[in-house]
């Protein structure tokens, strides 16, 4: 027969192992969510949007912003964009499936922090984006940096075309080494 102390140790060990297992499973679920969001690809989106600029990942903006962008293609940041009705409907469905949403368990989900009721149309105007890039000018050793220059994601985020914005892969366009101290 087990003594009381032995039973208590056994229960504590079992409880600890259960907690550890729960943390590992939660981490794996979050990693899977990250992986699935990052690897979402759509050739219609890539061919239509990517013909002029980086086909931005849907998870970089909330759906409200994407709707405003897609319905404003007559004057898309100063240019008229023509997309067929069929392609527009397809792209909107793709954007809706993977758009940024509050509480999202993904790498890009952190951009949903402090979203205003009427979110901006530009990724560079999201409150969390501004915070995450607040030290960019300093890291690039520039005195100042205008917000427009931050729209060239691929100049520092070399895997941006694959929707990967990992800090560990960050490399400045004007330098030759990774930025390990990126905020």
LOVO-552801 format. One record per atom (N, C-alpha, C): atom name; z, y, x. Coordinates in steps of 0.02 Angstrom, whole numbers. Layout:
<nodes>
{CA; {Z; Y; X}} ...
</nodes>
This chain:
<nodes>
{N; {0; -60; 41}} {CA; {0; 0; 0}} {C; {0; 63; 43}} {N; {-39; 114; 21}} {CA; {-42; 176; 59}} {C; {19; 219; 43}} {N; {43; 253; 96}} {CA; {97; 300; 86}} {C; {72; 364; 55}} {N; {117; 405; 31}} {CA; {99; 469; -1}} {C; {62; 515; 47}} {N; {86; 517; 110}} {CA; {53; 560; 160}} {C; {-18; 537; 173}} {N; {-28; 471; 176}} {CA; {-95; 443; 188}} {C; {-141; 459; 129}} {N; {-116; 453; 68}} {CA; {-157; 469; 8}} {C; {-176; 543; 9}} {N; {-130; 586; 27}} {CA; {-144; 658; 30}} {C; {-198; 672; 82}} {N; {-192; 641; 141}} {CA; {-243; 651; 193}} {C; {-312; 626; 170}} {N; {-312; 569; 137}} {CA; {-374; 541; 111}} {C; {-405; 589; 60}} {N; {-365; 615; 14}} {CA; {-390; 661; -37}} {C; {-417; 725; -5}} {N; {-380; 752; 44}} {CA; {-403; 812; 78}} {C; {-468; 800; 116}} {N; {-473; 743; 149}} {CA; {-534; 726; 184}} {C; {-593; 719; 136}} {N; {-581; 685; 81}} {CA; {-634; 677; 31}} {C; {-654; 744; 3}} {N; {-606; 788; -11}} {CA; {-620; 854; -38}} {C; {-660; 895; 12}} {N; {-640; 892; 77}} {CA; {-676; 927; 129}} {C; {-748; 903; 134}} {N; {-757; 837; 135}} {CA; {-824; 808; 139}} {C; {-868; 828; 80}} {N; {-838; 828; 21}} {CA; {-875; 848; -39}} {C; {-896; 921; -34}} {N; {-851; 964; -10}} {CA; {-868; 1035; 0}} {C; {-923; 1044; 50}} {N; {-919; 1008; 106}} {CA; {-970; 1012; 158}} {C; {-1037; 988; 131}} {N; {-1037; 932; 95}} {CA; {-1098; 906; 65}} {C; {-1128; 957; 16}} {N; {-1086; 989; -23}} {CA; {-1109; 1040; -71}} {C; {-1142; 1098; -35}} {N; {-1112; 1121; 20}} {CA; {-1141; 1176; 59}} {C; {-1209; 1157; 88}} {N; {-1213; 1096; 114}} {CA; {-1277; 1073; 143}} {C; {-1331; 1069; 90}} {N; {-1313; 1042; 31}} {CA; {-1362; 1037; -23}} {C; {-1384; 1106; -47}} {N; {-1337; 1153; -52}} {CA; {-1354; 1221; -73}} {C; {-1400; 1253; -22}} {N; {-1385; 1244; 42}} {CA; {-1428; 1272; 95}} {C; {-1498; 1242; 92}} {N; {-1502; 1177; 79}} {CA; {-1567; 1145; 74}} {C; {-1606; 1171; 14}} {N; {-1571; 1184; -41}} {CA; {-1604; 1210; -101}} {C; {-1631; 1280; -88}} {N; {-1590; 1321; -54}} {CA; {-1612; 1389; -38}} {C; {-1672; 1386; 9}} {N; {-1668; 1343; 60}} {CA; {-1724; 1337; 107}} {C; {-1787; 1315; 70}} {N; {-1780; 1269; 22}} {CA; {-1838; 1246; -16}} {C; {-1867; 1304; -57}} {N; {-1822; 1344; -87}} {CA; {-1846; 1402; -126}} {C; {-1884; 1450; -80}} {N; {-1856; 1463; -21}} {CA; {-1890; 1506; 27}} {C; {-1958; 1478; 44}} {N; {-1961; 1414; 58}} {CA; {-2022; 1382; 79}} {C; {-2075; 1385; 25}} {N; {-2057; 1371; -36}} {CA; {-2105; 1371; -91}} {C; {-2131; 1441; -105}} {N; {-2088; 1491; -101}} {CA; {-2110; 1559; -114}} {C; {-2157; 1584; -59}} {N; {-2141; 1567; 2}} {CA; {-2180; 1590; 59}} {C; {-2249; 1557; 60}} {N; {-2252; 1494; 41}} {CA; {-2314; 1458; 44}} {C; {-2358; 1462; -18}} {N; {-2338; 1503; -66}} {CA; {-2379; 1513; -125}} {C; {-2444; 1548; -104}} {N; {-2500; 1516; -118}} {CA; {-2565; 1544; -100}} {C; {-2611; 1541; -160}} {N; {-2654; 1588; -165}} {CA; {-2702; 1589; -219}} {C; {-2767; 1618; -192}} {N; {-2820; 1580; -193}} {CA; {-2883; 1602; -163}} {C; {-2914; 1661; -200}} {N; {-2905; 1664; -266}} {CA; {-2932; 1721; -304}} {C; {-2898; 1785; -282}} {N; {-2832; 1782; -274}} {CA; {-2794; 1840; -251}} {C; {-2815; 1858; -180}} {N; {-2820; 1809; -137}} {CA; {-2838; 1822; -67}} {C; {-2909; 1852; -62}} {N; {-2957; 1823; -99}} {CA; {-3026; 1847; -96}} {C; {-3034; 1916; -126}} {N; {-2999; 1931; -180}} {CA; {-3007; 1997; -212}} {C; {-2966; 2051; -177}} {N; {-2902; 2039; -168}} {CA; {-2858; 2090; -138}} {C; {-2866; 2092; -62}} {N; {-2874; 2033; -33}} {CA; {-2880; 2029; 40}} {C; {-2945; 2053; 68}} {N; {-2994; 2069; 25}} {CA; {-3057; 2095; 52}} {C; {-3050; 2167; 77}} {N; {-2997; 2202; 55}} {CA; {-2986; 2271; 76}} {C; {-2922; 2280; 118}} {N; {-2872; 2241; 105}} {CA; {-2808; 2247; 140}} {C; {-2772; 2180; 140}} {N; {-2716; 2178; 173}} {CA; {-2675; 2117; 173}} {C; {-2660; 2098; 101}} {N; {-2675; 2037; 81}} {CA; {-2658; 2016; 12}} {C; {-2582; 2006; 8}} {N; {-2548; 2060; -10}} {CA; {-2475; 2060; -10}} {C; {-2446; 2003; -51}} {N; {-2393; 1974; -25}} {CA; {-2358; 1920; -60}} {C; {-2331; 1945; -126}} {N; {-2338; 1908; -180}} {CA; {-2312; 1928; -245}} {C; {-2238; 1944; -243}} {N; {-2201; 1909; -200}} {CA; {-2129; 1918; -196}} {C; {-2107; 1983; -163}} {N; {-2154; 2025; -144}} {CA; {-2136; 2089; -114}} {C; {-2126; 2144; -166}} {N; {-2147; 2133; -228}} {CA; {-2138; 2183; -281}} {C; {-2119; 2148; -346}} {N; {-2082; 2183; -389}} {CA; {-2067; 2154; -455}} {C; {-2129; 2157; -500}} {N; {-2128; 2117; -552}} {CA; {-2186; 2112; -596}} {C; {-2206; 2179; -627}} {N; {-2157; 2220; -643}} {CA; {-2172; 2286; -672}} {C; {-2218; 2326; -625}} {N; {-2205; 2323; -561}} {CA; {-2247; 2358; -512}} {C; {-2317; 2327; -510}} {N; {-2321; 2260; -510}} {CA; {-2386; 2227; -507}} {C; {-2428; 2244; -569}} {N; {-2396; 2246; -627}} {CA; {-2433; 2264; -689}} {C; {-2461; 2334; -682}} {N; {-2419; 2381; -659}} {CA; {-2442; 2450; -651}} {C; {-2500; 2454; -600}} {N; {-2495; 2416; -547}} {CA; {-2548; 2415; -497}} {C; {-2613; 2387; -526}} {N; {-2607; 2330; -559}} {CA; {-2667; 2297; -587}} {C; {-2699; 2337; -644}} {N; {-2660; 2373; -682}} {CA; {-2689; 2413; -736}} {C; {-2713; 2481; -711}} {N; {-2699; 2497; -649}} {CA; {-2720; 2561; -620}} {C; {-2773; 2554; -567}} {N; {-2815; 2503; -572}} {CA; {-2865; 2491; -521}} {C; {-2921; 2543; -519}} {N; {-2927; 2583; -572}} {CA; {-2976; 2638; -572}} {C; {-2960; 2688; -517}} {N; {-2896; 2695; -502}} {CA; {-2874; 2739; -448}} {C; {-2819; 2704; -410}} {N; {-2839; 2654; -370}} {CA; {-2793; 2612; -332}} {C; {-2779; 2645; -265}} {N; {-2725; 2685; -264}} {CA; {-2706; 2722; -204}} {C; {-2764; 2761; -175}} {N; {-2801; 2795; -220}} {CA; {-2856; 2838; -199}} {C; {-2925; 2806; -200}} {N; {-2929; 2743; -216}} {CA; {-2994; 2708; -218}} {C; {-3003; 2673; -285}} {N; {-3066; 2668; -306}} {CA; {-3082; 2630; -366}} {C; {-3095; 2558; -346}} {N; {-3060; 2512; -380}} {CA; {-3067; 2441; -364}} {C; {-3095; 2406; -425}} {N; {-3146; 2365; -414}} {CA; {-3176; 2327; -469}} {C; {-3159; 2254; -461}} {N; {-3126; 2228; -514}} {CA; {-3108; 2157; -517}} {C; {-3129; 2133; -586}} {N; {-3161; 2075; -588}} {CA; {-3182; 2049; -653}} {C; {-3122; 2036; -698}} {N; {-3134; 2037; -763}} {CA; {-3081; 2023; -812}} {C; {-3049; 1955; -798}} {N; {-3091; 1906; -785}} {CA; {-3066; 1838; -771}} {C; {-3021; 1836; -709}} {N; {-3044; 1868; -655}} {CA; {-3004; 1870; -594}} {C; {-2940; 1910; -603}} {N; {-2944; 1965; -639}} {CA; {-2886; 2006; -652}} {C; {-2832; 1967; -690}} {N; {-2852; 1930; -741}} {CA; {-2806; 1888; -780}} {C; {-2775; 1834; -735}} {N; {-2817; 1804; -694}} {CA; {-2793; 1751; -649}} {C; {-2743; 1780; -599}} {N; {-2759; 1836; -568}} {CA; {-2715; 1867; -519}} {C; {-2649; 1887; -551}} {N; {-2651; 1916; -610}} {CA; {-2589; 1935; -645}} {C; {-2544; 1874; -658}} {N; {-2573; 1818; -677}} {CA; {-2534; 1757; -689}} {C; {-2502; 1733; -623}} {N; {-2539; 1736; -569}} {CA; {-2513; 1717; -503}} {C; {-2456; 1763; -483}} {N; {-2467; 1828; -490}} {CA; {-2415; 1877; -473}} {C; {-2352; 1867; -515}} {N; {-2361; 1853; -579}} {CA; {-2304; 1843; -623}} {C; {-2263; 1782; -602}} {N; {-2296; 1730; -582}} {CA; {-2261; 1668; -563}} {C; {-2217; 1679; -501}} {N; {-2239; 1721; -454}} {CA; {-2203; 1728; -391}} {C; {-2176; 1798; -378}} {N; {-2177; 1842; -427}} {CA; {-2154; 1911; -417}} {C; {-2080; 1914; -399}} {N; {-2062; 1968; -367}} {CA; {-1993; 1981; -348}} {C; {-1950; 1987; -411}} {N; {-1893; 1954; -410}} {CA; {-1848; 1956; -467}} {C; {-1776; 1957; -442}} {N; {-1733; 1991; -478}} {CA; {-1662; 1994; -460}} {C; {-1633; 1924; -458}} {N; {-1591; 1910; -410}} {CA; {-1558; 1846; -404}} {C; {-1600; 1791; -375}} {N; {-1658; 1809; -350}} {CA; {-1705; 1759; -322}} {C; {-1676; 1730; -258}} {N; {-1678; 1665; -252}} {CA; {-1653; 1631; -192}} {C; {-1710; 1622; -143}} {N; {-1732; 1677; -114}} {CA; {-1787; 1674; -67}} {C; {-1778; 1726; -13}} {N; {-1817; 1720; 39}} {CA; {-1815; 1769; 93}} {C; {-1829; 1838; 65}} {N; {-1880; 1844; 23}} {CA; {-1900; 1908; -4}} {C; {-1853; 1932; -59}} {N; {-1812; 1887; -86}} {CA; {-1766; 1904; -139}} {C; {-1720; 1962; -123}} {N; {-1706; 1972; -58}} {CA; {-1662; 2028; -39}} {C; {-1693; 2096; -55}} {N; {-1758; 2098; -65}} {CA; {-1791; 2162; -83}} {C; {-1774; 2184; -154}} {N; {-1748; 2138; -194}} {CA; {-1730; 2155; -263}} {C; {-1666; 2195; -268}} {N; {-1631; 2202; -213}} {CA; {-1568; 2239; -212}} {C; {-1580; 2313; -227}} {N; {-1541; 2339; -273}} {CA; {-1542; 2410; -293}} {C; {-1609; 2433; -321}} {N; {-1645; 2388; -354}} {CA; {-1709; 2408; -385}} {C; {-1697; 2457; -441}} {N; {-1734; 2511; -443}} {CA; {-1727; 2558; -499}} {C; {-1759; 2528; -562}} {N; {-1742; 2557; -620}} {CA; {-1771; 2533; -683}} {C; {-1847; 2537; -682}} {N; {-1873; 2589; -652}} {CA; {-1945; 2597; -644}} {C; {-1959; 2587; -569}} {N; {-1975; 2526; -549}} {CA; {-1985; 2513; -478}} {C; {-2048; 2547; -451}} {N; {-2049; 2562; -387}} {CA; {-2108; 2595; -357}} {C; {-2168; 2549; -353}} {N; {-2226; 2579; -342}} {CA; {-2287; 2540; -333}} {C; {-2298; 2521; -261}} {N; {-2264; 2555; -217}} {CA; {-2271; 2541; -145}} {C; {-2211; 2501; -120}} {N; {-2225; 2449; -84}} {CA; {-2173; 2407; -55}} {C; {-2128; 2449; -10}} {N; {-2157; 2496; 26}} {CA; {-2120; 2538; 72}} {C; {-2072; 2585; 37}} {N; {-2074; 2590; -29}} {CA; {-2029; 2633; -66}} {C; {-1972; 2595; -100}} {N; {-1970; 2529; -92}} {CA; {-1914; 2490; -119}} {C; {-1851; 2508; -80}} {N; {-1795; 2521; -115}} {CA; {-1733; 2539; -80}} {C; {-1714; 2490; -24}} {N; {-1718; 2426; -37}} {CA; {-1699; 2376; 14}} {C; {-1748; 2377; 73}} {N; {-1812; 2389; 60}} {CA; {-1861; 2394; 114}} {C; {-1842; 2452; 160}} {N; {-1825; 2508; 130}} {CA; {-1807; 2568; 169}} {C; {-1747; 2553; 214}} {N; {-1697; 2519; 187}} {CA; {-1638; 2501; 226}} {C; {-1657; 2452; 282}} {N; {-1696; 2401; 266}} {CA; {-1715; 2351; 316}} {C; {-1758; 2380; 372}} {N; {-1793; 2434; 358}} {CA; {-1837; 2465; 409}} {C; {-1810; 2532; 434}} {N; {-1747; 2545; 422}} {CA; {-1718; 2610; 440}} {C; {-1719; 2623; 515}} {N; {-1718; 2572; 556}} {CA; {-1717; 2582; 628}} {C; {-1784; 2567; 662}} {N; {-1837; 2564; 623}} {CA; {-1903; 2546; 650}} {C; {-1927; 2597; 702}} {N; {-1920; 2661; 688}} {CA; {-1942; 2712; 735}} {C; {-1904; 2705; 801}} {N; {-1839; 2693; 796}} {CA; {-1798; 2683; 857}} {C; {-1822; 2622; 897}} {N; {-1835; 2567; 862}} {CA; {-1857; 2507; 896}} {C; {-1925; 2515; 929}} {N; {-1967; 2556; 898}} {CA; {-2033; 2569; 927}} {C; {-2032; 2625; 978}} {N; {-1972; 2652; 988}} {CA; {-1961; 2706; 1035}} {C; {-2004; 2768; 1016}} {N; {-2004; 2783; 952}} {CA; {-2038; 2842; 926}} {C; {-1986; 2893; 903}} {N; {-2003; 2957; 905}} {CA; {-1957; 3008; 880}} {C; {-1953; 3005; 805}} {N; {-2009; 2994; 773}} {CA; {-2011; 2990; 699}} {C; {-2068; 2944; 679}} {N; {-2063; 2922; 617}} {CA; {-2115; 2877; 593}} {C; {-2126; 2892; 519}} {N; {-2188; 2902; 499}} {CA; {-2199; 2914; 427}} {C; {-2202; 2848; 390}} {N; {-2186; 2852; 327}} {CA; {-2181; 2792; 284}} {C; {-2249; 2757; 279}} {N; {-2305; 2793; 282}} {CA; {-2371; 2762; 277}} {C; {-2384; 2712; 333}} {N; {-2359; 2727; 392}} {CA; {-2372; 2682; 448}} {C; {-2336; 2615; 439}} {N; {-2286; 2612; 396}} {CA; {-2251; 2549; 383}} {C; {-2291; 2502; 337}} {N; {-2345; 2526; 309}} {CA; {-2385; 2483; 265}} {C; {-2430; 2435; 304}} {N; {-2435; 2445; 369}} {CA; {-2474; 2400; 411}} {C; {-2428; 2344; 435}} {N; {-2407; 2302; 389}} {CA; {-2358; 2248; 403}} {C; {-2377; 2206; 463}} {N; {-2440; 2186; 466}} {CA; {-2462; 2139; 517}} {C; {-2458; 2166; 588}} {N; {-2449; 2232; 596}} {CA; {-2444; 2258; 664}} {C; {-2379; 2238; 698}} {N; {-2327; 2223; 659}} {CA; {-2264; 2199; 687}} {C; {-2248; 2128; 663}} {N; {-2263; 2115; 601}} {CA; {-2251; 2048; 572}} {C; {-2315; 2008; 580}} {N; {-2321; 1973; 635}} {CA; {-2383; 1939; 653}} {C; {-2403; 1884; 603}} {N; {-2355; 1859; 564}} {CA; {-2370; 1807; 515}} {C; {-2372; 1835; 444}} {N; {-2381; 1900; 437}} {CA; {-2382; 1932; 371}} {C; {-2436; 1904; 325}} {N; {-2493; 1887; 352}} {CA; {-2546; 1859; 311}} {C; {-2526; 1792; 280}} {N; {-2478; 1759; 310}} {CA; {-2451; 1697; 282}} {C; {-2388; 1709; 241}} {N; {-2374; 1772; 226}} {CA; {-2316; 1793; 187}} {C; {-2251; 1777; 223}} {N; {-2251; 1778; 289}} {CA; {-2191; 1765; 328}} {C; {-2171; 1829; 364}} {N; {-2110; 1851; 349}} {CA; {-2084; 1913; 378}} {C; {-2019; 1900; 415}} {N; {-2015; 1844; 448}} {CA; {-1955; 1821; 482}} {C; {-1941; 1867; 542}} {N; {-1878; 1888; 548}} {CA; {-1858; 1931; 604}} {C; {-1870; 1898; 672}} {N; {-1862; 1832; 674}} {CA; {-1870; 1796; 737}} {C; {-1943; 1798; 761}} {N; {-1989; 1810; 716}} {CA; {-2060; 1811; 734}} {C; {-2087; 1882; 742}} {N; {-2043; 1931; 737}} {CA; {-2062; 2000; 740}} {C; {-2086; 2019; 810}} {N; {-2143; 2052; 812}} {CA; {-2171; 2074; 876}} {C; {-2207; 2140; 864}} {N; {-2187; 2189; 902}} {CA; {-2215; 2256; 894}} {C; {-2287; 2258; 915}} {N; {-2328; 2294; 876}} {CA; {-2400; 2299; 890}} {C; {-2415; 2333; 956}} {N; {-2369; 2377; 979}} {CA; {-2383; 2413; 1041}} {C; {-2349; 2381; 1101}} {N; {-2310; 2328; 1089}} {CA; {-2274; 2296; 1144}} {C; {-2297; 2225; 1154}} {N; {-2263; 2189; 1198}} {CA; {-2283; 2121; 1211}} {C; {-2226; 2070; 1203}} {N; {-2170; 2091; 1176}} {CA; {-2115; 2043; 1170}} {C; {-2084; 2046; 1100}} {N; {-2048; 1995; 1081}} {CA; {-2016; 1994; 1015}} {C; {-1957; 2043; 1014}} {N; {-1942; 2068; 956}} {CA; {-1884; 2111; 947}} {C; {-1825; 2068; 926}} {N; {-1780; 2054; 970}} {CA; {-1724; 2011; 952}} {C; {-1668; 2049; 920}} {N; {-1667; 2115; 928}} {CA; {-1612; 2155; 899}} {C; {-1632; 2190; 834}} {N; {-1685; 2167; 803}} {CA; {-1708; 2198; 741}} {C; {-1655; 2191; 687}} {N; {-1641; 2246; 654}} {CA; {-1588; 2248; 603}} {C; {-1605; 2206; 544}} 
</nodes>
